């Protein structure tokens, strides 16, 4: 059935001004919609920002969300992506006692590498499709990561 709830990626171009993010998140929370991931960054050499929002819902719910986003004053454009390039980044901190060679090899398979080595810890970075990042995090759990930080998804239409 086409109306089933599914993961959706929405890009929103807004005027870069105070309270815009708050108004957009209020729209979601006020209607009971969940935001799985939210990434915001200014668009270079402009007065605008791009928000990449990952949420889930039926086609009808996503249409409602996009219509409501269009009504917000600082919103210029809203895109619900279908054909896109989507990436996410993760930083993973390991104790220096873990096998750095094995971890570096695993990370390389997921567009990653070791980005910092200290006296007591080292940090790996990966940047790949969100499902692949999730898969790597499951695999490396056996190496006792001390800390994991993930970015939100970023996406561009092809």
Secondary structure, 3 states (H helix, E strand, C coil): CCCCCEEEEEEEEEECCCCHHHHHHHHHHHCCCCEEEEEEEECCCCCEEEEEEEEEECHHHHHHHHHHHHHCCCEEEEEECCCEEEEEEEEEEEECCCCHHHHHHHHHCCCEEEEEECCCEEEEEEEECHHHHHHHHHHHHHHCEEEEEECCCEEEEC
